[in-house]
Amino acid sequence: MALAVIRTPSPEPWTPLRKKPLPPGRPREWYVTHNRRLKAMRLAIALLDSGVYIPSKATDATIRNTAHSLGIHPPSDTTCRMVRALIRHGR
């Protein structure tokens, strides 16, 4: 028997989580890759929310336009490939 759960919206406004500092002592490449992954995840979530579910529909121009609308610096080609990979493997 299936059970439906009805959630009522919270009366309090949404607040972002507090950011934690990155661990010190890692090689610079680790920080670059970490930040690239975070940006790719933000962009992939925004594209999925806007209705882009197929990686072939997520062209570089679409991803960069989404980044512009979110106020994020334009992603590199590598980050665009990461976004498409996240959309592909999230299915």
C-alpha positions as CSV (number, residue, x, y, z in Angstrom):
1,M,0.0,0.0,0.0
2,A,1.4,3.4,-1.0
3,L,1.5,6.2,1.4
4,A,1.3,9.8,0.2
5,V,3.1,12.5,2.3
6,I,1.9,16.0,2.0
7,R,4.5,18.6,2.9
8,T,3.5,22.1,3.9
9,P,5.9,24.9,2.9
10,S,8.0,26.3,5.7
11,P,6.9,29.8,6.8
12,E,10.5,30.8,7.2
13,P,12.4,32.1,4.1
14,W,15.1,29.9,2.6
15,T,18.6,30.6,3.8
16,P,21.7,29.2,2.2
17,L,24.0,26.9,4.1
18,R,27.1,28.4,5.7
19,K,30.2,27.6,3.7
20,K,33.0,25.7,5.3
21,P,36.6,26.7,4.5
22,L,38.4,24.3,2.2
23,P,41.1,22.1,3.7
24,P,44.6,23.6,3.6
25,G,47.7,22.0,2.2
26,R,46.2,20.4,-0.9
27,P,47.8,21.0,-4.3
28,R,46.5,23.9,-6.3
29,E,45.0,21.5,-9.0
30,W,42.8,20.0,-6.3
31,Y,41.2,23.3,-5.5
32,V,40.7,24.1,-9.2
33,T,39.0,20.8,-9.8
34,H,36.9,21.1,-6.7
35,N,35.6,24.5,-7.7
36,R,35.0,23.3,-11.3
37,R,32.9,20.4,-10.0
38,L,30.9,22.8,-7.8
39,K,30.2,25.1,-10.7
40,A,29.3,22.2,-13.0
41,M,26.8,20.9,-10.4
42,R,25.2,24.3,-9.9
43,L,24.8,24.7,-13.7
44,A,23.5,21.1,-14.2
45,I,20.9,21.7,-11.5
46,A,19.8,25.0,-13.1
47,L,19.6,23.3,-16.5
48,L,17.5,20.4,-15.2
49,D,15.2,22.9,-13.4
50,S,14.8,24.8,-16.7
51,G,13.8,21.6,-18.6
52,V,17.1,20.5,-20.3
53,Y,17.2,16.8,-19.6
54,I,19.2,15.6,-22.6
55,P,23.0,16.3,-22.8
56,S,22.7,17.0,-26.5
57,K,20.3,19.9,-25.7
58,A,22.9,21.4,-23.3
59,T,25.1,23.1,-25.8
60,D,28.0,25.3,-24.7
61,A,25.9,28.4,-25.6
62,T,23.0,27.1,-23.5
63,I,25.3,26.4,-20.5
64,R,27.0,29.8,-20.8
65,N,23.6,31.6,-21.1
66,T,22.5,29.8,-18.0
67,A,25.7,30.8,-16.2
68,H,25.1,34.4,-17.2
69,S,21.5,34.4,-15.9
70,L,22.8,32.9,-12.6
71,G,25.5,35.5,-12.3
72,I,28.3,32.9,-12.6
73,H,31.4,33.6,-14.7
74,P,31.2,31.9,-18.1
75,P,32.3,28.2,-17.8
76,S,35.2,26.8,-19.7
77,D,34.9,24.0,-22.3
78,T,36.0,21.5,-19.7
79,T,33.3,22.6,-17.3
80,C,30.7,22.5,-20.1
81,R,31.7,18.9,-20.7
82,M,31.3,18.2,-17.0
83,V,27.8,19.6,-17.0
84,R,26.8,17.4,-19.8
85,A,28.3,14.4,-18.1
86,L,26.4,15.2,-14.9
87,I,23.1,15.5,-16.9
88,R,23.9,12.2,-18.7
89,H,24.8,10.2,-15.6
90,G,22.0,11.6,-13.5
91,R,19.4,9.7,-15.4
